[in-house]
Amino acid sequence: MSDKALRLGTRRSKLAMAQSGQMAEAVSRVTGRPVELVEITTYGDVSRAHLAQIGGTGVFVTALRDALVRGEVDFAVHSLKDLPTAQPEELALAAVPVREDPRDVIVARDALKFTDLPRGARIGTGSPRRMAQLNAYARSHGLDIETVPIRGNVDTRIGYVRDGELDAVVLAAAGMSRIGRIDEVTDFLSVDTVLPAPGQGALAIECRAGNTAQDAALVAALAELDDPLTRAAVTAERSLLAALEAGCSAPVGALADLPPLSAPFERRDPQADGQIVKEMRLRGVVGTTDGTALVQLSTTGPVPETHDGAVALGRELAAEMLAQGAAGLMGERAL
């Protein structure tokens, strides 16, 4: 590979720039080449409509992928949960680095926990998945909350709380950590309360699929940043999402646990601890946004050693969920 700088395509948001900057350093280490960030505006960045209205699927990644195909950038970094489940033939998902904390978090007024919010508390989120699970939890535990649809970056969302328009907002722990604002979190939501979006907390490094020797060399170099356990987990989660024929704006949550790495959500070296990860537990949930109905199931099996094995685990759980009526809870499915 040459010494010429690699061009990393990234969205312009503060979070995207932060995580792309972190990956740029990692890529520079494994390739020995400098990396420059190329800012690209996506449809999801400029539209003010709610994700469910604009389709959700691909709205944050299509422009980046187009730039890759045109050769304007050499690779791109995405929040993996934003990627459509179908992988374009001309692009390679070269690496899925070690996943950060996949949980959702609350930023609330007066440093309140979720269960300590006052009656009638207004909680902002742009995610039907979060709405469905928060409302279901509130119903089953006698809490009185109102979920309010919002859009905007982290500053905008937290601003609603600071200005008194909302009592709390829900965000992703990984995003708050990557922009150095995890200390503003007032509560971490257990995955037993709210399952995250499929792939939440993970990043995806995508490049062209190796049609030239240069592309093939970059695919091989980026693969050094891949974490097999993270890739197996998110592949199972995204397989469930695909089998449900749901897009990233659908009220679907999924998480593949890899005991003993799953709690607490901190990466440890299983070999250093003398621990061997043998099983994967995949959990999935689909619900109506008002929380009146949920289908929540899980399955456990050996940690998949192949891509097809992880896909099969997700499809197995999706089939069980569909048999329990999951399709009827998603409304108009985003294909």
Summary of the structure (lengths in Angstrom):
residues: 335
radius of gyration: 19.6
end to end distance: 39.0
largest distance: 62.0
contacts: 1152
relative contact order: 0.15
helix: 37%
strand: 21%
